[in-house]
């Protein structure tokens, strides 16, 4: 896609303006850290079962609470 300047010359379209680059990096890194935290919860689940003497059912309720919050809070957030 080509962008056109005021003089009519075409130039390649930029990905984003430089003033928004820090914001883009910040938001992108937040999604990366969010994904790491969710993945760590899955990995630590087995260790929590052992240390806290949780059954698989109790552990499943912990997972349900974590991911159920996306459904419960998604409804008011989408309104």
C-alpha distances in whole Angstrom, upper triangle without the diagonal:
4,7,10,13,17,18,15,13,10,9,7,6,9,11,13,16,19,21,20,20,24,24,21,23,26,25,24,27,29,28,29,32,33,32,35,37,37,37,40,42,42,43,46,47,50,51,52,54,56,56,57,59,56,56,53,54,54,51,49,50,48,45,45,45,42,40,42,41,37,38,41,39,36,37,38,35,33,35
4,7,10,13,14,11,10,6,6,5,5,9,12,14,15,18,21,20,20,24,24,22,24,27,27,26,29,31,30,31,34,35,35,37,40,40,40,43,45,45,46,49,50,52,54,54,56,59,59,59,61,59,59,56,57,57,54,52,53,51,48,48,48,45,43,45,43,40,41,44,41,38,40,40,37,35,37
4,7,10,12,9,8,6,5,6,5,8,11,13,13,16,18,18,19,23,23,21,24,27,26,26,29,31,30,31,34,35,35,37,40,40,41,43,45,46,47,49,51,53,54,55,57,59,59,60,62,59,60,57,57,57,54,52,53,51,48,48,48,45,43,45,43,40,41,43,41,38,40,40,36,35,37
4,7,8,6,6,4,6,9,9,12,15,15,15,18,20,21,22,25,25,24,27,29,29,29,32,34,33,35,38,38,39,41,43,43,44,47,49,49,51,53,54,57,58,58,60,63,63,63,65,63,64,61,61,60,58,56,56,54,52,52,51,48,46,48,46,43,44,46,44,41,42,42,39,37,39
4,5,5,5,6,7,10,11,12,16,16,15,17,19,20,21,25,25,25,27,30,30,30,33,34,34,36,39,39,40,42,44,45,46,48,50,51,52,54,56,58,59,59,62,64,64,64,66,64,65,63,63,62,59,58,58,56,53,53,53,50,48,50,48,45,46,48,45,42,44,43,40,39,40
4,5,7,9,11,14,14,16,19,19,17,20,21,22,24,27,28,27,30,32,32,32,35,37,37,39,41,42,43,45,47,48,49,51,53,54,55,57,58,61,62,62,65,67,67,67,69,67,68,65,65,65,62,60,60,58,56,56,55,52,50,52,50,47,48,50,47,44,45,45,42,40,41
4,6,9,11,15,16,18,21,21,20,22,23,25,26,30,30,30,32,35,35,35,38,40,40,41,44,45,45,47,50,50,51,53,55,56,57,59,61,64,64,65,67,69,69,69,72,70,71,68,68,67,65,63,63,61,59,59,58,55,53,55,53,50,51,53,50,47,49,48,45,44,45
4,6,10,13,14,17,20,21,20,23,24,25,27,30,31,29,32,35,34,34,37,39,39,40,43,44,44,47,49,49,50,53,54,55,56,58,60,63,64,64,66,68,68,69,71,69,69,67,67,66,63,62,62,60,57,57,57,54,52,54,52,49,50,52,49,46,48,47,44,43,44
4,7,10,12,15,18,19,19,21,23,24,25,29,29,28,30,33,33,33,36,38,38,39,42,43,43,45,47,48,48,51,53,53,54,57,58,61,62,62,65,67,67,67,69,67,68,65,66,65,62,61,61,59,56,57,56,53,51,53,51,48,50,52,49,46,48,48,44,43,44
4,7,9,12,15,17,17,19,22,22,23,27,27,26,28,31,31,30,33,35,35,36,39,40,40,42,44,45,45,48,50,50,51,54,55,58,59,59,61,64,64,64,66,64,65,62,62,62,59,57,58,56,53,53,53,50,48,50,49,45,47,49,46,43,45,45,42,40,42
4,6,9,12,14,14,16,19,20,20,23,24,23,24,28,28,27,30,32,32,32,36,37,37,39,41,42,42,45,47,47,48,50,52,55,55,56,58,60,61,61,63,61,62,59,60,59,56,55,55,53,50,51,51,48,46,48,46,43,45,47,44,42,44,44,40,39,41
4,6,9,12,13,15,18,18,18,21,22,20,22,25,25,24,27,29,29,29,32,33,33,35,38,38,39,41,43,44,45,47,49,51,52,53,55,57,57,58,60,58,58,56,56,56,53,51,52,50,47,48,48,44,43,45,43,40,42,44,41,39,41,41,38,36,39
4,7,9,10,13,15,15,15,19,19,17,19,22,22,21,24,26,26,27,30,31,31,33,35,36,36,39,41,41,42,45,46,49,50,50,52,55,55,55,57,55,56,53,54,53,50,49,49,47,44,45,45,41,39,41,40,37,38,41,38,35,37,38,34,33,35
4,5,7,9,12,12,11,15,16,14,16,19,19,18,21,23,23,24,27,28,28,30,32,33,34,36,38,39,40,42,44,46,47,48,50,52,52,53,55,53,54,51,52,51,48,47,47,45,42,43,43,39,38,40,38,35,37,39,36,34,36,36,32,32,34
4,7,9,12,10,9,13,13,11,13,16,16,15,18,20,19,20,23,24,24,26,29,29,30,32,34,35,36,38,40,43,43,44,46,48,48,49,51,49,50,47,48,47,44,43,43,41,38,39,39,35,34,36,34,31,33,35,33,30,33,33,29,29,31
4,6,8,7,7,11,11,9,11,14,14,14,17,19,19,20,23,24,24,26,28,29,30,32,34,35,36,38,40,43,43,43,46,48,48,48,51,49,50,47,48,47,44,43,43,41,38,39,38,35,33,35,34,30,33,34,32,29,32,32,28,27,30
4,5,6,7,10,11,10,13,15,15,16,18,20,21,22,24,26,27,28,30,31,33,34,36,38,39,40,42,45,45,46,48,50,50,50,53,51,52,50,50,49,46,45,45,43,40,41,40,37,36,38,36,33,35,36,33,31,34,33,29,29,31
4,5,5,8,10,10,11,14,15,16,17,19,21,22,23,25,26,28,30,31,32,34,36,37,38,40,42,44,44,45,48,49,49,49,52,50,52,50,50,49,46,45,45,43,41,42,40,37,36,38,36,33,36,37,34,33,35,34,31,31,33
4,6,7,8,10,11,13,14,16,17,19,20,22,23,25,26,28,29,31,32,34,35,37,38,39,41,44,44,44,47,49,48,48,51,50,51,49,50,48,45,45,44,42,40,41,39,36,35,37,35,32,35,36,32,31,34,32,29,29,31
4,6,5,6,9,10,11,12,14,16,17,19,20,21,23,25,26,27,29,30,32,34,35,36,38,41,41,41,44,46,45,45,48,46,48,46,46,45,42,41,41,38,36,37,36,32,32,34,31,29,31,32,29,28,30,29,25,26,28
4,5,5,6,9,10,11,12,14,16,17,18,20,21,23,24,26,27,29,31,32,33,34,37,39,39,40,43,44,44,44,47,45,47,45,45,44,41,40,40,38,36,37,36,32,31,34,31,29,32,33,30,29,31,31,27,28,30
4,5,5,6,9,10,11,12,15,15,16,18,20,21,22,25,26,27,29,31,31,32,35,38,37,37,40,42,41,42,45,43,45,43,44,42,39,39,39,36,34,35,34,30,30,32,30,28,31,32,29,28,31,30,26,27,30
4,5,5,6,8,10,11,13,14,15,17,19,20,21,23,25,26,27,29,30,31,33,36,36,36,39,41,40,40,43,41,43,41,42,40,37,37,36,34,32,33,31,28,28,30,27,25,28,29,25,24,27,26,22,23,26
4,5,5,6,9,10,11,12,14,15,17,19,20,22,23,24,26,28,29,30,32,35,35,35,38,40,40,40,43,41,42,40,40,39,36,36,36,33,31,32,31,27,26,29,26,24,27,28,25,24,27,26,22,23,26
4,6,5,6,9,10,11,12,14,15,16,18,20,21,22,25,26,27,28,30,33,33,33,36,38,38,38,41,39,41,39,39,38,35,35,35,32,30,31,30,27,26,29,27,24,28,29,26,25,28,28,24,25,28
4,5,5,6,9,10,11,12,14,15,16,19,20,21,23,25,26,27,29,32,32,31,34,36,35,36,39,37,39,37,38,36,33,33,33,30,28,29,28,24,24,27,24,22,26,27,24,23,26,26,22,23,26
4,5,5,7,9,10,11,13,14,15,17,19,20,21,23,25,26,27,31,31,31,33,36,35,35,38,36,37,35,36,34,31,31,30,28,26,27,26,22,22,24,22,19,22,24,21,20,23,22,19,20,23
4,5,5,6,9,10,11,13,15,16,17,19,20,22,23,25,26,29,30,30,32,35,34,35,37,35,36,34,35,34,31,30,30,28,25,26,26,22,21,24,22,20,23,25,22,21,24,24,21,22,25
4,5,5,6,8,10,11,12,14,15,16,19,20,21,22,24,27,27,27,30,32,32,32,35,33,35,33,34,32,29,29,29,26,24,26,25,21,21,24,22,20,24,25,23,22,26,26,22,23,27
4,5,5,6,9,10,11,12,14,15,17,19,20,21,23,26,26,26,29,31,30,30,33,31,33,31,31,30,27,27,27,24,22,23,22,18,18,21,19,17,20,22,19,19,22,22,19,21,24
4,5,5,6,9,10,11,12,14,16,17,19,20,21,24,25,25,28,30,30,30,32,30,31,29,30,28,25,25,25,22,20,21,21,17,16,19,17,15,18,20,18,17,21,21,18,19,23
4,5,5,6,9,10,11,12,14,16,17,18,20,23,23,24,26,28,28,29,31,29,31,29,29,28,25,25,25,23,20,22,22,18,18,21,20,17,21,23,21,20,24,25,21,23,26
4,5,5,6,9,10,10,12,15,15,16,18,21,21,21,24,26,25,26,29,27,29,27,28,26,23,23,24,21,19,21,20,16,17,20,18,17,21,22,20,20,24,24,21,23,26
4,5,5,6,9,10,11,13,15,15,17,20,20,20,23,25,25,25,27,25,27,25,25,24,21,21,21,18,16,18,17,13,13,16,15,13,17,18,16,16,20,21,18,20,23
4,5,5,6,9,10,11,13,14,16,18,19,20,22,24,24,25,27,25,26,23,24,23,20,20,20,18,15,17,17,13,13,16,16,14,17,19,18,18,21,23,20,21,25
4,6,5,6,9,10,10,12,14,17,17,18,20,22,22,23,25,23,25,23,24,23,20,20,21,18,16,18,18,14,15,18,18,17,20,22,21,21,24,25,23,25,28
4,5,5,6,9,10,10,12,15,15,15,18,20,20,20,23,21,23,21,22,20,17,18,18,15,13,16,15,11,13,16,15,15,18,20,18,19,23,23,21,23,27
4,5,5,7,9,10,11,14,15,15,17,20,20,20,22,20,21,19,19,18,15,15,16,13,10,13,13,9,9,13,13,12,15,17,17,17,21,22,20,22,25
4,5,5,6,9,10,12,14,14,16,18,19,20,21,20,20,18,20,19,15,15,17,14,12,15,15,12,12,16,16,15,18,21,20,20,24,25,24,25,28
4,5,5,6,8,11,11,12,14,16,16,17,19,18,19,18,19,18,14,15,17,14,12,15,16,12,14,17,17,17,20,22,22,22,26,27,25,27,30
4,6,5,6,9,10,10,12,14,15,15,17,15,16,15,16,15,11,12,13,10,8,12,12,9,11,14,14,15,18,19,19,20,24,25,24,26,29
4,6,5,8,10,10,11,14,15,15,17,15,15,13,15,14,10,11,13,10,8,12,13,11,11,15,16,16,18,20,21,21,25,26,25,27,30
4,5,7,8,9,11,13,14,15,16,15,16,14,17,16,12,13,16,13,12,15,16,14,15,18,19,19,22,24,24,25,28,30,28,30,33
4,5,5,6,9,10,10,12,13,13,14,13,16,14,11,13,15,12,11,15,15,13,15,18,19,20,23,24,24,25,29,30,29,31,34
4,5,5,6,9,10,10,11,10,11,10,12,11,7,9,11,9,8,12,13,12,14,16,17,19,21,22,23,24,27,29,28,30,33
4,5,5,7,9,10,10,9,10,9,12,12,8,11,13,12,11,15,16,15,17,19,21,22,24,25,26,28,31,32,32,33,36
4,5,5,6,8,10,10,12,12,15,13,10,13,15,13,14,17,18,17,19,21,22,24,26,27,28,29,32,34,33,35,38
4,5,5,6,8,7,10,11,13,11,8,12,13,10,12,15,15,15,17,19,20,22,24,25,26,27,30,31,31,33,36
4,6,6,5,4,7,7,10,9,7,10,12,11,12,15,16,16,18,20,21,23,25,25,27,29,31,32,32,34,37
4,6,5,7,9,10,13,12,10,14,16,14,16,19,19,19,22,23,25,27,28,29,30,32,35,36,36,38,41
4,6,8,11,13,15,13,12,16,17,15,17,20,19,19,22,24,25,27,29,29,30,32,35,36,35,38,40
4,6,9,12,13,10,10,14,14,12,15,18,17,18,21,22,23,25,27,27,28,30,33,33,34,36,38
4,7,10,11,10,10,13,14,13,16,18,18,19,22,23,24,27,28,28,30,32,34,35,35,38,40
4,7,8,6,6,10,10,10,12,14,15,16,18,19,21,23,25,25,27,29,31,32,32,35,37
4,5,5,6,9,10,11,13,14,16,17,19,19,22,24,25,25,27,29,31,33,33,35,37
4,5,5,6,9,10,10,12,14,15,16,17,20,22,22,23,26,27,29,31,31,33,35
4,5,5,6,9,10,10,12,14,15,15,18,20,20,21,24,25,27,29,30,31,33
4,5,5,7,9,10,11,13,15,15,17,19,20,20,22,24,26,28,28,30,32
4,5,5,6,9,10,11,13,14,16,18,19,20,21,23,25,27,27,29,31
4,5,5,6,9,10,11,11,14,16,16,17,20,21,23,25,25,27,29
4,5,5,6,9,10,10,12,14,15,15,17,19,21,23,23,25,27
4,5,5,6,9,10,11,14,15,15,17,19,21,22,22,25,27
4,5,5,6,8,10,12,13,14,16,17,19,21,21,23,26
4,5,5,5,8,10,10,11,14,15,17,19,19,21,23
4,6,5,6,9,10,10,12,14,16,17,18,20,22
4,6,6,8,10,10,11,13,16,17,17,19,21
4,5,5,7,9,10,11,14,16,15,17,20
4,5,5,6,9,10,12,14,14,16,18
4,5,5,6,8,10,11,12,14,16
4,6,5,6,9,11,10,11,14
4,6,5,7,10,10,11,13
4,6,6,8,9,11,12
4,5,6,6,9,10
4,6,5,6,9
4,5,5,7
4,5,5
4,6
4
